[in-house]
Amino acid sequence: MTRSRTLILALSVALSACSSAPTTPVTARTAWAAGGLVRQFVLGEAMRLELGEASRLLLAVSAAHAEAPAFQFRVQGRAPAGGESRFGESGARLVREPGALDRAPVRRAQAAKDTETFWINVGDSTEQGDRERTAKRRLTTAHAHFYVDADGAQGVTDEQLKRLGDAFETRIHQTVTGTFGADPKTDPSGESRVYVVLSPAVDNFGKDKGLMGYFWSRDLLSPATSGLRAHSNQKKVIFLTSRLFDQPAQTVFGTLAHEFTHLCIFNQKVLLPNRATPEETWLDEGWAMLAMDLCGYGLRAGNEAIARDIRSFEEAPASYSLTDWAGNPNGFSYGLSYLFGRYLYDRFGAEVVKDALAAPGTGVDAIQGALAKRQASFQDLYCDWTVANAVSGLNLTDERRFSYASDVNLRGTYGGVTLGGVQAVGVAGFPKGLPGALRPWSTAYYDLKAPAKRAWAFDFRSGSGLFGAAVALP
């Protein structure tokens, strides 16, 4: 996706000493949490915010998704449709095409062929990027056929395929389907197994080394005479680069878990009866990243790629939006989406995932649908999560609302990557204001310091639509 234009605006926050007279007659609604450690707030148009006494305060200010008047904060819109160098799932557009969801009769199942021809995309997500490749079946397990490109992938050994197949059968299939729901019982060809195809075409024959694999929903949609669906493989198929085995083990097996999760989620949100709406990218990717973790190939297993992406978020948290995936630095935010999925799972358990996938909406609406059963709102959950991101690793509280699982530490070391926690903007003394720029569902962190314990009071002069939390730090 290409990025859309943005309106760059400012959030103004004025600090005042506790003895100063309020500049507005309205005091913001606040609530204490974690035994007085955390104070959460919701702001109106212009408000006085009083946050108690401390010598050091971590302030997290967040913006919701809904657009607000221009003078309040920056709003990043959705990216327009378009190609990009990396593979981009276009399921939301494909399912809107006429006939895409027509349920064609499933053909009588036939034995998988030893040699199959597949349409494989080189990573540009366009019809022009499709390549017709011949692959040979090298392994069949209880739930999958493994094929290897007949030309250019000779380095893939039987032992490597066996390890991949064993991982799929002993960990991935059961964990993913048990948490995120099943894949389709059969594909349009009548086959119940998943096709896993390894080919050098996946990463454009080595030109795009960052692309490890993909699932593309078009392969399960009704074919068309032209366009992307003209090259539908009509199979439950996952494509992996044949260079995958050059990567660490977490990446090898984690990529298969990740892409299989996308396949299962597409079934749950689109292919099941009375479903027709693909999940939004940020949440779809968050679930897939969580699946890697649950299967034993994610951050907790020392996956350095995930740790690096989390560290990028920590170094510039206000640059990242949870929901505006394509507008984030580098055009993605796997680390941030993982953290949200991990936090949600740690707080509410596996049932919240199933409830979100069963909800009629997508994205924020899907999560809100799951939270309704738990007497919670998305905005309150998001605010709690921003606190969890700020205090993880500081040993300030073990309250579940503000914590990850014990083996997720945002100041810990994973593989060779050390995380440093979210980097707040340091503020000392009594500045006239705190400039800020917020995108939908994003958070700016400020580290406020005073030479001695004092009462903190703020005048938010343009605060409508903002909310957040303050954490008293030692």
Disulfide bonds with the S-S distance in Angstrom:
none
